[in-house]
Amino acid sequence: MSVFMVFEREVTKSAEEMALYGQKVGAARGNHAMTPLVYNGKLDVLEGGPIEGVVILSFPTAEEARAWYDSPAYQTALEHRKAGSDHRVYIVEGKS
């Protein structure tokens, strides 16, 4: 069953930190089985508070999603994302 990791950017606090995150996150992909599905496309929030952007990544399993998120390479990038923005991030199962 595929799972999806969803990143909702609520607010950008530092464009410089987000630029560093952008530089490092690509290298964090490594050999992880991930497929980017959505990358900050046009957004129309119908309910809830405002958000600035959404990224959705597909993984074959929740374990593979966590392996990428917990990897040393992503954790290095994550420091810059956390310094540069407020996000909500979660993993959700898809239908098989």
N, C-alpha and C positions, 0 to 999 in steps of 0.2 A: 504494500500500500504506500503510495507516495505521501510525503508530508511537505508542508510549505512553511518556510520561515518568513514571517511578515515583519517588516520594519516600518513603523509609522513615525515620521519626523514631526514632532510637535512644534519645535522652535529651534532656530539656529542661533547659537550664542557667539560663535567665532567662525567666520569664513576661513580664516587661516588654518585653524585646527581641522576643519572639514576638508580643506584642500590636502592636508597631510594625510588624513584618513583615506581620501580618494587615491592618493599615491600608493599607500600601503595595502589597501584592501584587495587590489587586483593581484598582488603577489601572494596574498593569503589563500587564494583559490587552490594552489598546489594541484594535487591529484584527486581532490575531493569530487565526488559525483554530485555536482550541483548544476542546475540549469536556471539561469536568470529568466524570469517570466515578465516582470514589471520593473521598470527603473524610472521612477519619478516622472511618469507621464502626466498628461493633463488630468487634473483632479477636480471633482465636483462633489463636495461633502454634502450629503443629504441629511444626515443626523449627527448629533454630537458636536463637540468643539472643533475648532479649526485645526487643520494639520497642513504642513507645508509639502510633504512628499511621502510616497510609499514605494518600497522595494519589496518584491516577492521573489523568493528563491525556492526552487523545487529540489527535493532530495528523495532518493529511493526509500529511506527509512529515517525514523527519528534518531536512531543511533548515529547515522551518518551526518545528520544535521548538527547534532551535538558535538560530534567529533570535529567538524569544521569550526563551529563556534568556539569550542574550548581549545582549539589548536594554538600553539605558541604564536604562530604568524598572525592569526586573527586577533588574538589578545593584544598584540602590539599595536595593531591598527585601532582596535576598540578604544584604547586609551585616548586617542585623538577624537574619535566620535563622541565619547562621553564628555570630553572637554569642550567640544564644538557644538553640541546640540543636545536636546532632550528628545529621547525616542521611547516608544513602546515597542518591544520586540517579543514575538511569541512564535511557537511552533503549533501548527494545526494539521490534523490528519485529513487527507483527502479521501475520496471514495475510490475503492479498488475496481 
